[in-house]
Amino acid sequence: MHQQVVVGTARVDPRTKNLTKRLQPGDIAIIDHDDLDQVSANALVACGPAAVVNASPSTTGAYPNRGPEILLEAGIPILDFAGAAVMELAEGTEVTIDGDDLRAGDEVVARGVRLDDALVQAQLADARANVSSQIEAFATNTVEYVKAERELLLDGIGLPTLSTDMDGRYVLVVVRGYHYKEDLQTLRPFIREARPVLIGVDGGADALLDQGLRPDLIVGDMDSVSDRALGCGAELVVHAYRDGRAPGLERIEELGLKAVELPAPGTSEDVAMLLADGLGAELIVAVGTHATLVEFLDKGRKGMASTFLTRLRVGSKLVDAKGVSLLYRSRISSASLVWLVLAGLFALVVALSVTPGGRALFGVLAVRWDDVWAWIEGLLR
């Protein structure tokens, strides 16, 4: 089958989430991403690149990741496993993908494997056979994490002093992850009624702003959140390493902003949930977070154990956004609204009927109705 020749400007970055900040429609994204996950693939699709070149295998066979499938479904060609040398290509170089070759001018700078639907489905089938070994690795990693960080499960994290009050309130934690846009949209009735504390985890703050909502708190290492979000007036909590190093603090200071440092293990997603739990939140609603086995595997083994244990720690306070949105969509049915309107109209009629003005109004309406009825009868004759 003939493969499309793709020409575009190279945008190069080993970290996919950094690349998507500057990737423009028609560019060729050059990444270095083993087992391209669903969230990263969706972020690439949103940028509209002409093609994606991956220095590493987009599917290693470790587990059935959906990233390559998502790109192909969006019509974005993938040149896979192009080798580490492709990452040395200068940003802004005009490149061409022709078959399995990546050229700059007449020079072939890399050679990979052009993925198609049949090959991706075959890779997914092979990877599904390895899920059991990944579950075993997950269990082993979790046990090791419990040994190293058992105080997290028992005592939570050290709580900073914040001006944002969460005691006894609902809290909405937004991560720019799985189906976050759809979940935020369907949660609008809940947000209007419950008025929860809004926590954006890194880029989750931008997700809130895109929906016309201002975050009360932004938690993270501040590497994937925009300057616009950081300057929106939200309280800032920089997730630091256990040894106190906080790389994200430098960026905050360069912007002339203030932030609270919070050294803690795990991911920023975990820290946001533990923070809400420790500060007395009555209910924590999670948007875009990792909840299912596939999502845990998609996240990678290094991050799975802390998130799993965080969910054990937070316990019954934590609910997924999809469950909340279903509850709030079905709270008032259409039939109930119709009966409510009819009851209101009946009450209005009764109230008017006992006032002089109301009786006069009904008298006029009765005369008008007689005139209309007489006119209709004349037409029928």
JONOR-V198510 format. One record per pair of residues at least 12 apart in sequence whose ideal C-beta (glycine too) atoms are under 10 Angstrom apart, sorted by the first residue. I is the first residue (numbers start at 0). J is the second residue. If there is no record, write none. Layout:
i=I j=J
i=I j=J
This chain:
i=0 j=115
i=0 j=117
i=1 j=98
i=2 j=76
i=2 j=78
i=2 j=96
i=2 j=97
i=2 j=98
i=2 j=99
i=2 j=113
i=2 j=115
i=3 j=49
i=3 j=50
i=3 j=74
i=3 j=76
i=3 j=96
i=3 j=97
i=3 j=98
i=3 j=113
i=4 j=76
i=4 j=95
i=4 j=96
i=4 j=97
i=4 j=98
i=4 j=102
i=5 j=25
i=5 j=27
i=5 j=48
i=5 j=49
i=5 j=50
i=5 j=51
i=5 j=52
i=5 j=75
i=5 j=76
i=5 j=78
i=5 j=94
i=5 j=95
i=5 j=96
i=5 j=97
i=5 j=101
i=6 j=25
i=6 j=27
i=6 j=49
i=6 j=50
i=6 j=93
i=6 j=94
i=6 j=95
i=6 j=96
i=6 j=97
i=6 j=102
i=7 j=23
i=7 j=24
i=7 j=25
i=7 j=26
i=7 j=27
i=7 j=28
i=7 j=48
i=7 j=49
i=7 j=50
i=7 j=92
i=7 j=93
i=7 j=94
i=7 j=95
i=7 j=96
i=8 j=22
i=8 j=23
i=8 j=25
i=8 j=26
i=8 j=27
i=8 j=48
i=8 j=49
i=8 j=90
i=8 j=91
i=8 j=92
i=8 j=93
i=8 j=94
i=9 j=26
i=9 j=27
i=9 j=28
i=9 j=29
i=9 j=52
i=9 j=85
i=9 j=88
i=9 j=89
i=9 j=90
i=9 j=91
i=9 j=92
i=9 j=93
i=9 j=94
i=9 j=101
i=9 j=103
i=9 j=108
i=10 j=22
i=10 j=23
i=10 j=26
i=10 j=27
i=10 j=28
i=10 j=29
i=10 j=30
i=10 j=46
i=10 j=48
i=10 j=88
i=10 j=90
i=10 j=91
i=10 j=92
i=11 j=27
i=11 j=28
i=11 j=29
i=11 j=30
i=11 j=31
i=11 j=52
i=11 j=54
i=11 j=85
i=11 j=86
i=11 j=87
i=11 j=88
i=11 j=89
i=11 j=90
i=11 j=91
i=11 j=92
i=12 j=28
i=12 j=29
i=12 j=30
i=12 j=31
i=12 j=32
i=12 j=86
i=12 j=90
i=13 j=29
i=13 j=30
i=13 j=31
i=13 j=32
i=13 j=54
i=13 j=55
i=13 j=83
i=13 j=86
i=14 j=30
i=14 j=31
i=14 j=32
i=14 j=39
i=14 j=222
i=14 j=223
i=15 j=28
i=15 j=30
i=15 j=31
i=15 j=32
i=15 j=35
i=15 j=36
i=15 j=38
i=15 j=39
i=15 j=40
i=15 j=42
i=15 j=43
i=15 j=51
i=15 j=53
i=15 j=66
i=16 j=32
i=16 j=38
i=16 j=39
i=16 j=42
i=16 j=43
i=16 j=175
i=16 j=201
i=16 j=202
i=16 j=222
i=16 j=223
i=17 j=30
i=17 j=222
i=17 j=223
i=18 j=30
i=18 j=31
i=18 j=32
i=18 j=39
i=18 j=42
i=18 j=43
i=18 j=46
i=18 j=48
i=18 j=51
i=19 j=39
i=19 j=41
i=19 j=42
i=19 j=43
i=19 j=44
i=19 j=45
i=19 j=46
i=19 j=48
i=19 j=202
i=19 j=223
i=20 j=42
i=20 j=46
i=20 j=202
i=20 j=222
i=20 j=223
i=20 j=225
i=21 j=46
i=21 j=90
i=22 j=42
i=22 j=43
i=22 j=45
i=22 j=46
i=22 j=47
i=22 j=48
i=22 j=51
i=23 j=46
i=23 j=47
i=23 j=48
i=23 j=49
i=24 j=46
i=24 j=47
i=24 j=48
i=24 j=49
i=25 j=46
i=25 j=47
i=25 j=48
i=25 j=49
i=25 j=50
i=26 j=46
i=26 j=47
i=26 j=48
i=26 j=49
i=26 j=50
i=26 j=51
i=26 j=91
i=26 j=94
i=27 j=48
i=27 j=49
i=27 j=50
i=27 j=51
i=27 j=52
i=27 j=76
i=27 j=78
i=27 j=88
i=27 j=92
i=27 j=93
i=27 j=94
i=27 j=95
i=27 j=96
i=27 j=101
i=28 j=43
i=28 j=46
i=28 j=48
i=28 j=49
i=28 j=50
i=28 j=51
i=28 j=52
i=28 j=53
i=28 j=70
i=28 j=75
i=28 j=77
i=29 j=48
i=29 j=50
i=29 j=51
i=29 j=52
i=29 j=53
i=29 j=54
i=29 j=78
i=29 j=81
i=29 j=85
i=29 j=86
i=29 j=88
i=29 j=90
i=29 j=92
i=29 j=94
i=29 j=101
i=29 j=109
i=30 j=43
i=30 j=51
i=30 j=52
i=30 j=53
i=30 j=54
i=30 j=55
i=30 j=57
i=30 j=81
i=30 j=85
i=30 j=86
i=31 j=52
i=31 j=53
i=31 j=54
i=31 j=55
i=31 j=81
i=31 j=82
i=31 j=83
i=31 j=85
i=31 j=86
i=32 j=51
i=32 j=53
i=32 j=54
i=32 j=55
i=32 j=56
i=32 j=57
i=32 j=66
i=33 j=53
i=33 j=54
i=33 j=55
i=33 j=56
i=33 j=57
i=33 j=58
i=33 j=59
i=33 j=61
i=33 j=64
i=33 j=299
i=34 j=55
i=34 j=56
i=34 j=57
i=34 j=58
i=34 j=59
i=34 j=60
i=34 j=61
i=34 j=62
i=34 j=63
i=34 j=64
i=34 j=66
i=34 j=67
i=34 j=126
i=34 j=296
i=34 j=297
i=34 j=299
i=35 j=51
i=35 j=53
i=35 j=55
i=35 j=56
i=35 j=57
i=35 j=58
i=35 j=64
i=35 j=65
i=35 j=66
i=35 j=67
i=35 j=68
i=35 j=69
i=35 j=70
i=35 j=77
i=35 j=79
i=35 j=297
i=36 j=57
i=36 j=62
i=36 j=64
i=36 j=65
i=36 j=66
i=36 j=69
i=36 j=176
i=36 j=177
i=36 j=294
i=36 j=296
i=36 j=297
i=36 j=298
i=36 j=299
i=37 j=64
i=37 j=65
i=37 j=66
i=37 j=68
i=37 j=69
i=37 j=176
i=37 j=177
i=37 j=178
i=37 j=293
i=37 j=294
i=37 j=297
i=37 j=298
i=38 j=65
i=38 j=66
i=38 j=69
i=38 j=174
i=38 j=175
i=38 j=176
i=38 j=177
i=38 j=178
i=38 j=179
i=38 j=287
i=38 j=289
i=38 j=294
i=38 j=297
i=38 j=298
i=39 j=64
i=39 j=66
i=39 j=69
i=39 j=70
i=39 j=297
i=40 j=57
i=40 j=64
i=40 j=65
i=40 j=66
i=40 j=67
i=40 j=68
i=40 j=69
i=40 j=70
i=40 j=71
i=40 j=72
i=40 j=73
i=40 j=75
i=40 j=77
i=41 j=65
i=41 j=66
i=41 j=69
i=41 j=70
i=41 j=73
i=41 j=175
i=41 j=176
i=41 j=177
i=41 j=178
i=41 j=179
i=41 j=180
i=42 j=175
i=42 j=202
i=42 j=223
i=43 j=66
i=43 j=69
i=43 j=70
i=43 j=73
i=43 j=75
i=43 j=77
i=44 j=69
i=44 j=70
i=44 j=72
i=44 j=73
i=44 j=74
i=44 j=75
i=45 j=73
i=45 j=180
i=46 j=75
i=47 j=73
i=47 j=75
i=48 j=70
i=48 j=73
i=48 j=75
i=48 j=76
i=49 j=75
i=49 j=76
i=49 j=94
i=49 j=96
i=50 j=70
i=50 j=75
i=50 j=76
i=50 j=77
i=50 j=78
i=50 j=94
i=50 j=95
i=50 j=96
i=50 j=101
i=50 j=113
i=51 j=66
i=51 j=67
i=51 j=70
i=51 j=71
i=51 j=75
i=51 j=76
i=51 j=77
i=51 j=78
i=51 j=79
i=51 j=96
i=51 j=114
i=52 j=76
i=52 j=77
i=52 j=78
i=52 j=79
i=52 j=80
i=52 j=81
i=52 j=85
i=52 j=86
i=52 j=88
i=52 j=94
i=52 j=96
i=52 j=101
i=52 j=108
i=52 j=109
i=52 j=111
i=53 j=66
i=53 j=67
i=53 j=70
i=53 j=77
i=53 j=78
i=53 j=79
i=53 j=80
i=53 j=81
i=53 j=82
i=53 j=85
i=53 j=111
i=53 j=112
i=53 j=114
i=54 j=78
i=54 j=79
i=54 j=80
i=54 j=81
i=54 j=82
i=54 j=83
i=54 j=84
i=54 j=85
i=54 j=86
i=54 j=87
i=54 j=88
i=54 j=109
i=54 j=111
i=55 j=79
i=55 j=80
i=55 j=81
i=55 j=82
i=55 j=83
i=55 j=86
i=56 j=79
i=56 j=80
i=56 j=81
i=56 j=111
i=56 j=112
i=56 j=122
i=57 j=70
i=57 j=77
i=57 j=78
i=57 j=79
i=57 j=80
i=57 j=111
i=57 j=112
i=57 j=114
i=57 j=119
i=57 j=122
i=58 j=79
i=58 j=80
i=58 j=114
i=58 j=118
i=58 j=119
i=58 j=121
i=58 j=122
i=58 j=123
i=58 j=125
i=58 j=126
i=59 j=80
i=59 j=122
i=59 j=126
i=59 j=129
i=60 j=122
i=60 j=123
i=60 j=125
i=60 j=126
i=60 j=127
i=60 j=128
i=60 j=129
i=61 j=126
i=61 j=129
i=61 j=130
i=61 j=132
i=61 j=133
i=61 j=136
i=61 j=296
i=61 j=299
i=61 j=300
i=62 j=123
i=62 j=126
i=62 j=127
i=62 j=129
i=62 j=130
i=62 j=132
i=62 j=133
i=62 j=134
i=62 j=136
i=62 j=137
i=62 j=292
i=62 j=293
i=62 j=295
i=62 j=296
i=62 j=297
i=62 j=299
i=62 j=300
i=63 j=122
i=63 j=123
i=63 j=124
i=63 j=125
i=63 j=126
i=63 j=127
i=63 j=128
i=63 j=129
i=63 j=130
i=63 j=133
i=63 j=293
i=63 j=296
i=63 j=297
i=64 j=122
i=64 j=123
i=64 j=126
i=64 j=293
i=64 j=296
i=64 j=297
i=64 j=299
i=65 j=119
i=65 j=123
i=65 j=293
i=65 j=297
i=66 j=119
i=66 j=297
i=67 j=79
i=67 j=114
i=67 j=116
i=67 j=118
i=67 j=119
i=67 j=120
i=67 j=122
i=67 j=123
i=68 j=114
i=68 j=116
i=68 j=119
i=68 j=120
i=68 j=122
i=68 j=123
i=69 j=119
i=70 j=114
i=70 j=119
i=71 j=114
i=71 j=115
i=71 j=116
i=71 j=118
i=71 j=119
i=71 j=120
i=72 j=116
i=72 j=119
i=76 j=96
i=76 j=113
i=76 j=114
i=76 j=115
i=77 j=96
i=77 j=111
i=77 j=112
i=77 j=113
i=77 j=114
i=77 j=115
i=77 j=118
i=77 j=119
i=78 j=96
i=78 j=97
i=78 j=98
i=78 j=99
i=78 j=100
i=78 j=101
i=78 j=109
i=78 j=110
i=78 j=111
i=78 j=112
i=78 j=113
i=78 j=114
i=79 j=99
i=79 j=111
i=79 j=112
i=79 j=113
i=79 j=114
i=79 j=118
i=79 j=119
i=79 j=122
i=80 j=99
i=80 j=109
i=80 j=110
i=80 j=111
i=80 j=112
i=80 j=114
i=81 j=96
i=81 j=99
i=81 j=100
i=81 j=101
i=81 j=108
i=81 j=109
i=81 j=110
i=81 j=111
i=81 j=112
i=82 j=101
i=82 j=108
i=82 j=109
i=82 j=110
i=82 j=111
i=83 j=109
i=84 j=108
i=84 j=109
i=84 j=110
i=85 j=101
i=85 j=108
i=85 j=109
i=85 j=110
i=85 j=111
i=86 j=109
i=87 j=108
i=87 j=109
i=88 j=101
i=88 j=103
i=88 j=108
i=88 j=109
i=89 j=103
i=92 j=104
i=92 j=108
i=94 j=108
i=94 j=109
i=95 j=107
i=96 j=109
i=96 j=111
i=96 j=113
i=97 j=113
i=98 j=110
i=98 j=111
i=98 j=113
i=99 j=111
i=99 j=112
i=99 j=113
i=100 j=113
i=126 j=296
i=130 j=292
i=130 j=293
i=130 j=296
i=133 j=292
i=133 j=295
i=133 j=296
i=133 j=300
i=133 j=303
i=134 j=292
i=134 j=295
i=134 j=296
i=136 j=296
i=136 j=300
i=136 j=303
i=137 j=292
i=137 j=295
i=137 j=296
i=137 j=300
i=137 j=303
i=137 j=304
i=137 j=307
i=138 j=304
i=138 j=307
i=139 j=300
i=139 j=304
i=140 j=300
i=140 j=301
i=140 j=302
i=140 j=303
i=140 j=304
i=140 j=305
i=140 j=307
i=141 j=300
i=141 j=303
i=141 j=304
i=141 j=305
i=141 j=307
i=141 j=308
i=141 j=311
i=142 j=304
i=143 j=304
i=144 j=264
i=144 j=265
i=144 j=301
i=144 j=303
i=144 j=304
i=144 j=305
i=144 j=307
i=144 j=308
i=145 j=304
i=145 j=307
i=145 j=308
i=145 j=311
i=147 j=264
i=147 j=304
i=148 j=241
i=148 j=263
i=148 j=264
i=148 j=265
i=148 j=304
i=148 j=305
i=148 j=308
i=149 j=308
i=150 j=264
i=151 j=263
i=151 j=264
i=151 j=265
i=151 j=269
i=151 j=273
i=151 j=305
i=151 j=308
i=151 j=309
i=151 j=312
i=152 j=308
i=152 j=309
i=152 j=311
i=152 j=312
i=153 j=312
i=154 j=277
i=154 j=312
i=155 j=263
i=155 j=273
i=155 j=274
i=155 j=276
i=155 j=277
i=155 j=309
i=155 j=312
i=155 j=313
i=156 j=261
i=156 j=262
i=156 j=263
i=156 j=264
i=156 j=265
i=156 j=269
i=156 j=270
i=156 j=273
i=156 j=274
i=156 j=276
i=156 j=277
i=156 j=309
i=156 j=312
i=157 j=261
i=157 j=262
i=157 j=263
i=157 j=273
i=157 j=277
i=158 j=261
i=158 j=273
i=158 j=274
i=158 j=276
i=158 j=277
i=158 j=278
i=158 j=279
i=159 j=236
i=159 j=259
i=159 j=260
i=159 j=261
i=159 j=262
i=159 j=274
i=159 j=277
i=159 j=278
i=160 j=259
i=160 j=278
i=161 j=215
i=161 j=216
i=161 j=234
i=161 j=236
i=161 j=259
i=161 j=261
i=161 j=274
i=161 j=278
i=162 j=215
i=162 j=216
i=162 j=234
i=162 j=259
i=163 j=196
i=163 j=197
i=163 j=198
i=163 j=214
i=163 j=215
i=163 j=216
i=163 j=233
i=163 j=234
i=163 j=236
i=163 j=274
i=163 j=275
i=163 j=278
i=164 j=196
i=164 j=215
i=164 j=278
i=164 j=279
i=165 j=195
i=165 j=196
i=165 j=198
i=165 j=215
i=165 j=216
i=165 j=274
i=165 j=275
i=165 j=276
i=165 j=277
i=165 j=278
i=165 j=279
i=165 j=280
i=165 j=281
i=165 j=283
i=166 j=278
i=166 j=279
i=166 j=280
i=166 j=281
i=167 j=279
i=167 j=280
i=167 j=281
i=167 j=282
i=168 j=193
i=168 j=194
i=168 j=195
i=168 j=196
i=168 j=275
i=168 j=278
i=168 j=279
i=168 j=280
i=168 j=281
i=168 j=282
i=169 j=189
i=169 j=190
i=169 j=192
i=169 j=193
i=169 j=194
i=169 j=195
i=169 j=196
i=169 j=275
i=169 j=280
i=169 j=281
i=169 j=282
i=169 j=283
i=169 j=284
i=169 j=316
i=169 j=318
i=169 j=323
i=170 j=193
i=170 j=195
i=170 j=196
i=170 j=197
i=170 j=198
i=170 j=215
i=170 j=216
i=170 j=271
i=170 j=272
i=170 j=274
i=170 j=275
i=170 j=276
i=170 j=278
i=170 j=279
i=170 j=280
i=170 j=281
i=170 j=282
i=170 j=283
i=170 j=284
i=170 j=285
i=170 j=316
i=170 j=317
i=171 j=183
i=171 j=186
i=171 j=189
i=171 j=190
i=171 j=193
i=171 j=194
i=171 j=195
i=171 j=196
i=171 j=197
i=171 j=198
i=171 j=199
i=171 j=203
i=171 j=207
i=171 j=212
i=171 j=214
i=171 j=215
i=171 j=275
i=171 j=280
i=171 j=282
i=171 j=283
i=171 j=284
i=171 j=285
i=171 j=286
i=171 j=320
i=171 j=323
i=172 j=195
i=172 j=196
i=172 j=197
i=172 j=198
i=172 j=199
i=172 j=200
i=172 j=203
i=172 j=216
i=172 j=218
i=172 j=268
i=172 j=271
i=172 j=272
i=172 j=274
i=172 j=275
i=172 j=280
i=172 j=283
i=172 j=284
i=172 j=285
i=172 j=286
i=172 j=287
i=172 j=288
i=172 j=317
i=172 j=320
i=173 j=186
i=173 j=197
i=173 j=198
i=173 j=199
i=173 j=200
i=173 j=201
i=173 j=202
i=173 j=203
i=173 j=204
i=173 j=205
i=173 j=206
i=173 j=207
i=173 j=210
i=173 j=212
i=173 j=214
i=173 j=268
i=173 j=271
i=173 j=284
i=173 j=285
i=173 j=286
i=173 j=287
i=173 j=288
i=173 j=320
i=174 j=198
i=174 j=199
i=174 j=200
i=174 j=201
i=174 j=202
i=174 j=203
i=174 j=206
i=174 j=219
i=174 j=266
i=174 j=267
i=174 j=268
i=174 j=271
i=174 j=272
i=174 j=285
i=174 j=286
i=174 j=287
i=174 j=288
i=174 j=289
i=175 j=199
i=175 j=200
i=175 j=201
i=175 j=202
i=175 j=203
i=175 j=204
i=175 j=205
i=175 j=206
i=175 j=207
i=175 j=209
i=175 j=223
i=175 j=224
i=175 j=286
i=175 j=287
i=176 j=200
i=176 j=202
i=176 j=203
i=176 j=206
i=176 j=268
i=176 j=285
i=176 j=286
i=176 j=287
i=176 j=288
i=176 j=289
i=176 j=290
i=176 j=294
i=176 j=297
i=176 j=298
i=177 j=286
i=177 j=287
i=177 j=288
i=177 j=289
i=177 j=290
i=177 j=291
i=177 j=293
i=177 j=294
i=177 j=297
i=177 j=320
i=178 j=286
i=178 j=287
i=178 j=320
i=178 j=321
i=179 j=202
i=179 j=203
i=179 j=206
i=179 j=207
i=179 j=209
i=179 j=210
i=179 j=286
i=179 j=287
i=179 j=288
i=179 j=320
i=180 j=206
i=180 j=209
i=180 j=210
i=180 j=286
i=180 j=287
i=181 j=286
i=181 j=287
i=181 j=320
i=181 j=321
i=181 j=324
i=182 j=206
i=182 j=284
i=182 j=285
i=182 j=286
i=182 j=287
i=182 j=288
i=182 j=319
i=182 j=320
i=182 j=321
i=182 j=323
i=182 j=324
i=183 j=203
i=183 j=206
i=183 j=207
i=183 j=209
i=183 j=210
i=183 j=212
i=183 j=286
i=183 j=287
i=183 j=320
i=183 j=324
i=184 j=210
i=184 j=324
i=185 j=286
i=185 j=320
i=185 j=321
i=185 j=323
i=185 j=324
i=185 j=325
i=185 j=327
i=185 j=328
i=186 j=210
i=186 j=212
i=186 j=284
i=186 j=286
i=186 j=320
i=186 j=321
i=186 j=323
i=186 j=324
i=186 j=327
i=186 j=328
i=187 j=210
i=187 j=211
i=187 j=212
i=187 j=324
i=187 j=327
i=188 j=323
i=188 j=324
i=188 j=326
i=188 j=327
i=188 j=328
i=188 j=330
i=188 j=331
i=189 j=284
i=189 j=320
i=189 j=323
i=189 j=324
i=189 j=326
i=189 j=327
i=189 j=328
i=189 j=330
i=190 j=207
i=190 j=210
i=190 j=212
i=190 j=284
i=190 j=323
i=190 j=327
i=191 j=327
i=192 j=327
i=192 j=330
i=193 j=281
i=193 j=282
i=193 j=284
i=193 j=323
i=193 j=327
i=195 j=215
i=195 j=275
i=195 j=280
i=195 j=281
i=195 j=282
i=195 j=283
i=195 j=284
i=195 j=323
i=196 j=214
i=196 j=215
i=196 j=216
i=196 j=275
i=196 j=278
i=196 j=280
i=196 j=283
i=197 j=210
i=197 j=212
i=197 j=213
i=197 j=214
i=197 j=215
i=197 j=216
i=197 j=217
i=197 j=233
i=197 j=286
i=198 j=214
i=198 j=215
i=198 j=216
i=198 j=217
i=198 j=218
i=198 j=219
i=198 j=233
i=198 j=234
i=198 j=236
i=198 j=271
i=198 j=272
i=198 j=274
i=198 j=275
i=198 j=280
i=198 j=283
i=198 j=286
i=199 j=212
i=199 j=213
i=199 j=214
i=199 j=215
i=199 j=216
i=199 j=217
i=199 j=218
i=199 j=219
i=199 j=224
i=199 j=228
i=199 j=231
i=199 j=233
i=199 j=271
i=199 j=286
i=200 j=214
i=200 j=216
i=200 j=217
i=200 j=218
i=200 j=219
i=200 j=220
i=200 j=223
i=200 j=224
i=200 j=238
i=200 j=266
i=200 j=267
i=200 j=268
i=200 j=269
i=200 j=270
i=200 j=271
i=200 j=272
i=200 j=285
i=200 j=286
i=200 j=287
i=200 j=288
i=201 j=217
i=201 j=218
i=201 j=219
i=201 j=220
i=201 j=221
i=201 j=222
i=201 j=223
i=201 j=224
i=201 j=225
i=201 j=228
i=201 j=238
i=201 j=247
i=201 j=266
i=201 j=267
i=201 j=268
i=201 j=271
i=202 j=217
i=202 j=219
i=202 j=222
i=202 j=223
i=202 j=224
i=202 j=225
i=202 j=228
i=202 j=287
i=203 j=217
i=203 j=218
i=203 j=219
i=203 j=223
i=203 j=224
i=203 j=228
i=203 j=267
i=203 j=268
i=203 j=271
i=203 j=286
i=203 j=287
i=203 j=288
i=204 j=216
i=204 j=217
i=204 j=218
i=204 j=219
i=204 j=221
i=204 j=223
i=204 j=224
i=204 j=225
i=204 j=227
i=204 j=228
i=204 j=229
i=204 j=231
i=204 j=233
i=204 j=235
i=205 j=217
i=205 j=223
i=205 j=224
i=205 j=225
i=205 j=227
i=205 j=228
i=205 j=229
i=205 j=231
i=206 j=228
i=206 j=286
i=206 j=287
i=207 j=228
i=207 j=231
i=207 j=233
i=207 j=286
i=208 j=225
i=208 j=227
i=208 j=228
i=208 j=231
i=208 j=233
i=209 j=228
i=213 j=228
i=213 j=231
i=213 j=232
i=213 j=233
i=214 j=228
i=214 j=231
i=214 j=232
i=214 j=233
i=214 j=234
i=214 j=235
i=215 j=232
i=215 j=233
i=215 j=234
i=216 j=233
i=216 j=234
i=216 j=235
i=216 j=236
i=216 j=259
i=216 j=271
i=216 j=274
i=216 j=275
i=216 j=278
i=217 j=229
i=217 j=231
i=217 j=233
i=217 j=234
i=217 j=235
i=217 j=236
i=217 j=237
i=217 j=251
i=217 j=258
i=217 j=267
i=217 j=271
i=218 j=233
i=218 j=234
i=218 j=235
i=218 j=236
i=218 j=237
i=218 j=238
i=218 j=259
i=218 j=261
i=218 j=267
i=218 j=268
i=218 j=269
i=218 j=270
i=218 j=271
i=218 j=272
i=218 j=273
i=218 j=274
i=218 j=275
i=219 j=235
i=219 j=236
i=219 j=237
i=219 j=238
i=219 j=247
i=219 j=266
i=219 j=267
i=219 j=268
i=219 j=270
i=219 j=271
i=220 j=237
i=220 j=238
i=220 j=239
i=220 j=240
i=220 j=245
i=220 j=246
i=220 j=247
i=220 j=248
i=220 j=250
i=220 j=266
i=220 j=267
i=220 j=270
i=221 j=235
i=221 j=236
i=221 j=237
i=221 j=238
i=221 j=245
i=221 j=246
i=221 j=247
i=221 j=248
i=221 j=249
i=221 j=250
i=221 j=251
i=221 j=254
i=221 j=256
i=221 j=258
i=221 j=267
i=222 j=246
i=222 j=247
i=222 j=250
i=222 j=267
i=223 j=267
i=224 j=247
i=224 j=250
i=226 j=250
i=226 j=253
i=226 j=254
i=226 j=256
i=229 j=247
i=229 j=250
i=229 j=251
i=229 j=254
i=229 j=256
i=229 j=258
i=230 j=254
i=230 j=255
i=230 j=256
i=233 j=256
i=234 j=257
i=234 j=258
i=234 j=259
i=235 j=247
i=235 j=248
i=235 j=251
i=235 j=254
i=235 j=256
i=235 j=257
i=235 j=258
i=235 j=259
i=235 j=260
i=236 j=258
i=236 j=259
i=236 j=260
i=236 j=261
i=236 j=263
i=236 j=267
i=236 j=270
i=236 j=271
i=236 j=274
i=237 j=249
i=237 j=250
i=237 j=251
i=237 j=258
i=237 j=259
i=237 j=260
i=237 j=261
i=237 j=262
i=237 j=267
i=238 j=260
i=238 j=261
i=238 j=262
i=238 j=263
i=238 j=265
i=238 j=266
i=238 j=267
i=238 j=268
i=238 j=269
i=238 j=270
i=238 j=271
i=238 j=274
i=239 j=259
i=239 j=260
i=239 j=261
i=239 j=262
i=239 j=263
i=239 j=270
i=240 j=262
i=240 j=263
i=240 j=264
i=241 j=262
i=241 j=263
i=241 j=264
i=241 j=265
i=242 j=262
i=243 j=260
i=243 j=262
i=244 j=260
i=244 j=262
i=245 j=258
i=245 j=260
i=245 j=261
i=245 j=262
i=247 j=260
i=247 j=267
i=248 j=260
i=261 j=273
i=261 j=274
i=263 j=305
i=264 j=304
i=264 j=305
i=264 j=308
i=264 j=309
i=265 j=302
i=265 j=304
i=265 j=305
i=265 j=306
i=265 j=308
i=265 j=309
i=266 j=288
i=266 j=289
i=266 j=298
i=266 j=301
i=266 j=302
i=266 j=303
i=266 j=305
i=266 j=306
i=266 j=309
i=268 j=285
i=268 j=287
i=268 j=288
i=268 j=289
i=268 j=298
i=268 j=302
i=268 j=305
i=268 j=306
i=268 j=309
i=269 j=288
i=269 j=289
i=269 j=302
i=269 j=305
i=269 j=306
i=269 j=307
i=269 j=308
i=269 j=309
i=269 j=310
i=269 j=312
i=269 j=313
i=270 j=305
i=270 j=309
i=271 j=283
i=271 j=285
i=271 j=288
i=271 j=309
i=272 j=285
i=272 j=288
i=272 j=306
i=272 j=309
i=272 j=310
i=272 j=312
i=272 j=313
i=272 j=316
i=272 j=317
i=273 j=305
i=273 j=308
i=273 j=309
i=273 j=312
i=273 j=313
i=275 j=313
i=275 j=316
i=275 j=317
i=276 j=309
i=276 j=312
i=276 j=313
i=276 j=314
i=276 j=316
i=276 j=317
i=277 j=312
i=277 j=313
i=280 j=313
i=280 j=316
i=280 j=317
i=281 j=316
i=282 j=315
i=282 j=316
i=282 j=317
i=282 j=318
i=282 j=323
i=283 j=313
i=283 j=314
i=283 j=315
i=283 j=316
i=283 j=317
i=283 j=318
i=284 j=316
i=284 j=317
i=284 j=318
i=284 j=319
i=284 j=320
i=284 j=322
i=284 j=323
i=284 j=324
i=285 j=310
i=285 j=313
i=285 j=317
i=285 j=318
i=285 j=319
i=285 j=320
i=285 j=321
i=285 j=322
i=285 j=323
i=286 j=319
i=286 j=320
i=286 j=321
i=286 j=323
i=286 j=324
i=287 j=320
i=288 j=306
i=288 j=309
i=288 j=310
i=288 j=317
i=288 j=319
i=288 j=320
i=289 j=302
i=289 j=303
i=289 j=306
i=289 j=307
i=289 j=309
i=289 j=310
i=290 j=306
i=290 j=310
i=290 j=317
i=290 j=318
i=290 j=319
i=290 j=320
i=290 j=321
i=291 j=319
i=294 j=306
i=295 j=307
i=348 j=361
